[in-house]
Amino acid sequence: MSAGGAFGGNRGLRPVPPEKGVFPLDHMHECDAEKKEYLLCLKSSGNKSEKCRHSSKKYLECRMAKNLMAKQDMSELGFGKEVDIEPYGEKNNVGS
């Protein structure tokens, strides 16, 4: 019989959570509007996430503001200088 227990693993070692990727769930639905906007954007853009970066950023900013994730500089989360990113639902009407 193995020393790891019934389902494997070593019972003597404590698990260490990953540095990123684990954060409290939004049980109080504090960022639902931002989440829904992002999911709607993904659906309408054929799941092209690059077209929904503005919504993704708003969602992460909401989570940080509500202490649902650690506050970080947006550049650390992949949001550097944004160039020509058009918000969902807005068209650049040149000449109107």
Contacts in CASP RR format, 6 or more apart in sequence:
PFRMAT RR
TARGET T0000
AUTHOR 0000-0000-0000
METHOD contacts of the structure
MODEL  1
MSAGGAFGGNRGLRPVPPEKGVFPLDHMHECDAEKKEYLLCLKSSGNKSE
KCRHSSKKYLECRMAKNLMAKQDMSELGFGKEVDIEPYGEKNNVGS
2 8 0 8 1.000
3 10 0 8 1.000
4 10 0 8 1.000
4 11 0 8 1.000
5 11 0 8 1.000
23 63 0 8 1.000
23 68 0 8 1.000
23 69 0 8 1.000
23 70 0 8 1.000
24 68 0 8 1.000
24 69 0 8 1.000
26 32 0 8 1.000
26 35 0 8 1.000
26 63 0 8 1.000
26 66 0 8 1.000
26 68 0 8 1.000
30 62 0 8 1.000
30 66 0 8 1.000
30 68 0 8 1.000
31 59 0 8 1.000
31 62 0 8 1.000
31 63 0 8 1.000
31 66 0 8 1.000
31 68 0 8 1.000
34 55 0 8 1.000
34 58 0 8 1.000
34 59 0 8 1.000
34 62 0 8 1.000
35 59 0 8 1.000
37 55 0 8 1.000
37 58 0 8 1.000
37 59 0 8 1.000
37 88 0 8 1.000
38 52 0 8 1.000
38 55 0 8 1.000
38 56 0 8 1.000
38 58 0 8 1.000
38 59 0 8 1.000
40 88 0 8 1.000
41 51 0 8 1.000
41 52 0 8 1.000
41 55 0 8 1.000
41 88 0 8 1.000
42 48 0 8 1.000
42 49 0 8 1.000
42 52 0 8 1.000
44 88 0 8 1.000
45 51 0 8 1.000
45 52 0 8 1.000
45 88 0 8 1.000
49 56 0 8 1.000
51 86 0 8 1.000
51 88 0 8 1.000
52 88 0 8 1.000
53 79 0 8 1.000
53 82 0 8 1.000
53 85 0 8 1.000
54 82 0 8 1.000
54 85 0 8 1.000
54 87 0 8 1.000
54 88 0 8 1.000
55 87 0 8 1.000
55 88 0 8 1.000
57 74 0 8 1.000
57 79 0 8 1.000
60 69 0 8 1.000
60 74 0 8 1.000
60 77 0 8 1.000
61 74 0 8 1.000
62 68 0 8 1.000
63 69 0 8 1.000
64 70 0 8 1.000
64 71 0 8 1.000
64 72 0 8 1.000
74 80 0 8 1.000
86 92 0 8 1.000
END
